[in-house]
Amino acid sequence: MIGGIGIWELLIIFGILVLLFGAKKLPEIGKGLGEGIRSFKDSLSGETEKKEEKVIPTKEIEAEVTKEEKVEAKEKEKSTA
């Protein structure tokens, strides 16, 4: 038991949540709640840590697109021949 709450009570609470919000909405609610708690903890500790994002140069993207276009053109030529 967790603080006086047993497994049956937790299952009933979970069942009510599924009925109220639906199975598709629950992960979104959990994600939002987690982000809120995380930002609250960060504001309390004073950390302003920024996430590093991977930046892909546009030349690499253009090269990938042209490769895909060439492959598609070859496939069209094979199917029409």
Backbone hydrogen bonds, N-H to C=O, Kabsch-Sander energy under -0.5 kcal/mol:
donor,donor_aa,acceptor,acceptor_aa,energy
2,I,5,I,-2.5
3,G,1,M,-0.8
5,I,2,I,-1.7
6,G,4,G,-0.6
10,L,6,G,-1.9
11,L,7,I,-2.3
12,I,8,W,-2.1
13,I,9,E,-2.4
14,F,10,L,-2.5
15,G,11,L,-2.4
16,I,12,I,-2.3
17,L,13,I,-2.2
18,V,14,F,-2.3
19,L,15,G,-2.2
20,L,16,I,-2.4
21,F,17,L,-2.7
22,G,17,L,-0.6
22,G,18,V,-1.8
26,L,22,G,-1.1
29,I,25,K,-2.1
30,G,26,L,-2.6
31,K,27,P,-2.4
32,G,28,E,-2.4
33,L,29,I,-2.4
34,G,30,G,-2.5
35,E,31,K,-2.5
36,G,32,G,-2.1
37,I,33,L,-2.3
38,R,34,G,-2.4
39,S,35,E,-2.5
40,F,36,G,-2.0
41,K,37,I,-2.5
42,D,38,R,-2.4
43,S,39,S,-2.1
44,L,40,F,-1.9
45,S,41,K,-2.2
46,G,42,D,-1.3
47,E,42,D,-1.1
55,V,53,E,-0.5
56,I,54,K,-0.5
60,E,57,P,-0.6
61,I,57,P,-1.4
62,E,58,T,-2.7
63,A,59,K,-2.2
64,E,60,E,-2.0
65,V,61,I,-2.3
66,T,62,E,-2.4
67,K,63,A,-1.9
68,E,64,E,-2.2
69,E,65,V,-2.4
70,K,66,T,-2.2
71,V,67,K,-2.2
72,E,68,E,-2.4
73,A,69,E,-2.3
74,K,70,K,-2.2
75,E,71,V,-2.2
76,K,72,E,-2.1
77,E,73,A,-2.2
78,K,74,K,-2.1
79,S,75,E,-2.0
80,T,76,K,-1.9
81,A,77,E,-1.4
